[in-house]
Amino acid sequence: MRLIQPLLLTLTASVAAAASVVVLTDGLTVWSSSLETDAMLSALVNGDHSATRSPHQSTDRASVRDTTSVYAISPDGYSIDPLLRVALLSQRPVRIVQPQGRTTCSTSEGAPVSPVTLRKLLRGTTEAWLHCGTAEGSVKVNGRTYQGIVHLINRGEGWIAVNEINMERYVASVVGAEMPSGWNEEALKAQAVAARSYGLVHLIRPASPDWNLGDTTRWQVYAGQASSTARSLKATEDTRGLVLSHQGGLVETLYAATQTIVEQAHGHLGASMSQHGAQKLAQQGLTYIQILERYYNGAILARIRRDG
């Protein structure tokens, strides 16, 4: 089981609101007390992705004799919904960017960029950082719609589009892209928890100073608004804020389509979920909690939340 240590963390006095992960087991609430840097904690609450320091990680696998279970908890209560920056690597090269509604693109200094100028810039090699859309709006990139803001970045190696989106919206899209929406709702819920845990790991440990993770199978598939279905949205809402923890660390919830792929691709890394296996278990009557317990033995559910 791949872990990120520590899990999350009480903010220091320099940050107004404290964020913690509450670990819930058998009615007992355990608060993580390990401290991280101000920048890392601020990133989790405020969506500041400039922090690139990576916490210590362990690759120890949980013992199959570990009797700790993934416990059921109510999805009620407020959970923080941090911002992720997702690199739209599937949309390279970036050819057409169209903010929807009345929104436009602008430079990093706030100067508006007209559609004509934007098209010229995308065809060129000028280094720049542009912002398109608003947090509540949407932007089309090469014809595909993404909610939230899209940053266009060129550091001399061509343009890359980065979608800045809230975690819960991101999870709903990943669930719809990674699993057929017609699958059993318990399998979809298990996928939602796994996707959220994986996304949070890469919020803490970004792949690049400019973005947290990509949108391809190298990370987990994210297809924007197109893969957010009614059932993926419900699975996300029913598990809102829930992630997997093990011994105070955040589990990097690896998964793959089948058990064969799991063993070939992830066998040396620790616990990993088979998506088709999760569907079969759900059809047999297992809940999403029991499915997660089957694949991530020894893990427990935790909720991201804000104190105060």
C-alpha positions in Angstrom: 0.0 0.0 0.0 1.6 3.3 -1.1 1.4 6.0 1.5 2.0 9.7 1.8 3.2 10.7 5.3 1.9 12.6 7.2 -1.8 12.6 6.2 -2.9 16.2 7.0 -2.3 18.3 9.6 -3.3 21.2 11.8 -2.5 24.5 10.4 -0.1 26.8 12.1 -1.3 30.1 13.6 -0.2 31.9 10.4 -3.2 30.5 8.5 -6.6 31.6 9.6 -8.6 28.4 9.2 -7.3 25.0 10.3 -7.6 22.0 8.0 -7.4 18.4 9.3 -8.2 14.9 8.2 -10.5 13.3 10.6 -10.0 9.5 10.9 -13.1 7.7 12.0 -13.0 4.2 13.3 -15.6 2.4 15.5 -17.0 5.7 16.6 -13.5 7.0 17.7 -12.3 10.2 16.2 -8.5 10.5 15.9 -6.9 13.8 14.9 -3.7 13.8 13.0 -1.2 15.9 14.9 1.9 15.9 12.6 2.9 19.3 11.2 3.7 20.2 7.7 5.0 23.4 6.3 2.8 26.5 6.1 3.0 26.5 2.3 1.8 22.9 2.0 -1.0 23.4 4.5 -2.0 26.6 2.8 -2.1 24.7 -0.5 -4.6 22.2 0.8 -7.0 24.9 2.1 -6.5 27.7 -0.4 -5.6 26.0 -3.5 -2.1 27.5 -3.6 -0.2 25.0 -5.8 3.2 26.8 -5.6 4.3 24.4 -2.8 6.4 21.6 -4.3 7.9 20.0 -1.2 6.9 16.3 -1.0 6.2 14.6 2.3 8.0 11.4 3.1 6.4 8.4 1.6 6.4 4.7 2.5 5.8 1.7 0.2 5.2 -0.7 3.0 2.2 -3.0 2.3 -0.3 -3.6 5.0 -0.2 -7.1 6.4 -3.0 -9.4 5.2 -3.5 -10.3 8.9 -4.2 -6.6 9.7 -7.7 -6.7 11.2 -8.3 -2.9 10.9 -11.3 -2.4 8.7 -12.6 0.4 6.5 -15.5 1.6 8.6 -18.8 3.1 7.6 -19.4 6.7 8.4 -22.1 9.2 7.6 -21.3 11.4 4.5 -23.0 14.4 6.4 -20.9 17.3 7.4 -18.7 19.9 5.7 -15.6 18.8 3.8 -13.1 21.2 2.3 -13.1 21.1 -1.5 -9.5 22.0 -2.6 -8.6 23.1 -6.0 -6.6 20.8 -8.3 -4.7 21.8 -11.4 -5.0 19.1 -14.0 -2.8 19.2 -17.1 -4.9 18.4 -20.2 -2.1 16.3 -21.8 -4.7 14.5 -23.9 -5.4 17.9 -25.6 -1.9 18.6 -26.8 -1.3 20.3 -29.1 -3.7 23.0 -27.9 -5.3 24.4 -31.1 -8.6 26.1 -30.1 -9.6 27.6 -26.7 -13.1 29.0 -26.3 -14.2 30.5 -23.0 -18.0 30.0 -22.7 -20.5 32.7 -22.0 -19.3 36.2 -21.5 -15.9 35.2 -20.1 -12.6 35.9 -21.9 -8.9 35.1 -21.6 -6.4 37.4 -20.0 -2.7 37.7 -19.4 -1.1 37.1 -16.0 -1.2 40.8 -15.5 -5.0 40.9 -16.1 -4.9 42.4 -19.6 -7.7 41.0 -21.8 -6.7 38.8 -24.8 -9.0 38.9 -27.8 -10.0 35.7 -29.6 -8.0 36.8 -32.6 -4.9 37.4 -30.5 -5.4 34.1 -28.7 -5.4 32.2 -32.0 -2.2 33.8 -33.1 -0.5 33.1 -29.7 -1.5 29.4 -29.8 0.1 29.1 -33.3 3.3 30.7 -32.1 6.1 29.9 -29.7 5.9 33.0 -27.4 6.4 32.1 -23.8 3.4 33.2 -21.8 0.8 32.4 -19.1 -2.8 33.1 -19.9 -6.0 32.6 -17.8 -9.3 31.7 -19.5 -12.8 31.5 -17.9 -14.0 31.8 -14.3 -14.3 29.3 -11.4 -18.1 29.0 -12.0 -17.9 29.0 -15.8 -16.5 26.6 -18.4 -13.9 26.6 -21.3 -13.7 24.5 -24.4 -10.3 23.2 -25.3 -10.1 21.6 -28.7 -13.9 21.2 -28.6 -14.0 19.5 -25.1 -15.7 21.4 -22.3 -14.0 21.8 -18.9 -15.6 23.5 -15.9 -13.6 26.1 -14.0 -10.6 28.0 -15.1 -8.2 26.9 -17.8 -4.6 28.2 -17.7 -2.6 28.3 -20.9 1.1 27.9 -20.3 4.0 28.1 -22.7 7.5 27.8 -21.1 9.3 27.4 -24.4 8.2 23.8 -25.0 4.8 24.4 -26.6 1.4 25.2 -25.1 -0.2 23.1 -22.4 -3.7 23.7 -21.0 -4.2 23.3 -17.2 -7.7 23.0 -15.8 -8.1 24.4 -12.3 -11.1 22.7 -10.8 -12.5 21.8 -7.4 -11.7 18.3 -6.1 -15.4 17.1 -6.0 -16.1 18.2 -9.6 -12.8 16.5 -10.7 -13.8 13.3 -8.9 -17.2 13.1 -10.6 -15.5 13.4 -14.0 -12.9 10.7 -13.2 -15.6 8.3 -11.9 -17.5 8.8 -15.2 -14.4 8.3 -17.3 -12.9 5.4 -15.4 -16.1 3.3 -15.0 -19.2 2.9 -17.1 -22.0 4.9 -15.5 -24.3 1.9 -15.7 -22.3 -0.1 -13.3 -23.4 -0.8 -9.7 -23.6 2.3 -7.5 -21.4 0.7 -4.8 -18.6 0.1 -7.4 -19.0 3.8 -8.5 -18.7 4.9 -4.8 -15.6 2.8 -4.3 -14.1 4.4 -7.5 -15.0 7.9 -6.1 -13.1 7.3 -2.9 -10.1 5.9 -4.8 -10.1 8.8 -7.2 -10.3 11.4 -4.5 -7.5 9.8 -2.4 -5.3 9.6 -5.5 -6.1 13.3 -6.4 -5.3 14.5 -2.9 -1.9 12.6 -3.0 -1.0 14.6 -6.1 -2.2 17.8 -4.6 0.3 17.3 -1.8 2.9 15.9 -4.2 2.5 17.7 -7.5 4.0 16.3 -10.7 5.1 19.8 -11.8 5.4 23.3 -10.4 2.5 24.3 -12.8 0.1 21.3 -12.3 -0.7 18.5 -9.9 -1.4 15.6 -12.3 -2.3 14.8 -15.8 -5.6 13.6 -17.4 -4.4 10.4 -19.0 -4.1 6.8 -17.9 -0.6 7.7 -16.6 -2.5 9.2 -13.7 -6.3 8.7 -13.9 -8.6 9.6 -16.8 -10.3 13.0 -16.6 -12.5 14.0 -19.5 -14.0 17.2 -18.2 -17.7 17.8 -18.3 -18.4 15.1 -20.8 -17.8 12.3 -18.3 -19.7 13.9 -15.4 -23.0 11.9 -15.4 -25.9 11.9 -13.0 -24.7 8.6 -11.5 -21.0 9.7 -11.2 -22.1 12.9 -9.5 -24.3 11.0 -7.1 -21.5 8.6 -6.2 -19.2 11.5 -5.6 -21.7 13.3 -3.4 -22.5 10.2 -1.4 -18.8 9.9 -0.5 -18.1 13.6 -0.4 -14.7 14.3 1.2 -13.9 10.7 2.0 -10.4 9.3 1.4 -8.4 6.3 2.5 -5.8 6.4 5.3 -3.4 3.9 6.8 -1.4 4.4 9.9 -1.7 8.2 9.7 -0.7 8.3 6.0 -2.8 9.0 2.9 -3.1 6.0 0.7 -2.1 6.5 -2.9 -5.0 4.4 -4.2 -3.7 2.6 -7.3 -6.2 0.8 -9.4 -6.6 -0.8 -12.9 -9.2 -2.4 -15.1 -8.6 -6.0 -14.2 -6.8 -8.1 -11.6 -4.3 -9.2 -14.2 -3.3 -5.7 -15.0 -3.2 -4.9 -11.3 -0.7 -7.6 -10.6 1.4 -6.8 -13.7 1.4 -3.0 -13.2 1.1 -2.5 -9.5 2.1 -5.8 -7.8 5.4 -4.5 -6.6 3.9 -1.3 -5.2 1.3 -2.7 -2.8 -2.5 -2.7 -2.6 -4.4 -1.9 -5.8 -8.1 -2.2 -6.9 -9.4 -4.1 -9.9 -12.3 -2.1 -11.3 -14.0 -5.1 -12.9 -13.4 -6.9 -9.7 -15.1 -4.1 -7.8 -18.1 -4.3 -10.1 -18.4 -8.1 -9.5 -18.2 -7.6 -5.7 -20.9 -4.9 -5.9 -23.1 -7.3 -7.9 -22.6 -9.9 -5.1 -24.0 -7.4 -2.6 -20.9 -5.9 -1.1 -21.0 -2.2 -0.2 -18.4 0.3 -1.4 -16.8 0.1 2.1 -16.5 -3.6 1.9 -15.0 -3.4 -1.6 -12.4 -0.9 -0.5 -11.5 -3.1 2.5 -11.1 -6.1 0.1 -8.5 -4.2 -2.0 -6.9 -1.9 0.5 -6.6 -4.1 3.5 -5.8 -2.3 6.7 -7.0 1.1 5.4 -9.6 3.2 7.1 -11.9 6.0 5.9 -11.0 9.5 6.7 -12.7 12.8 5.9 -11.1 16.0 4.7 -12.6 18.9 6.7 -12.0 22.4 7.9 -11.9 23.3 11.6 -13.2 26.4 13.3 
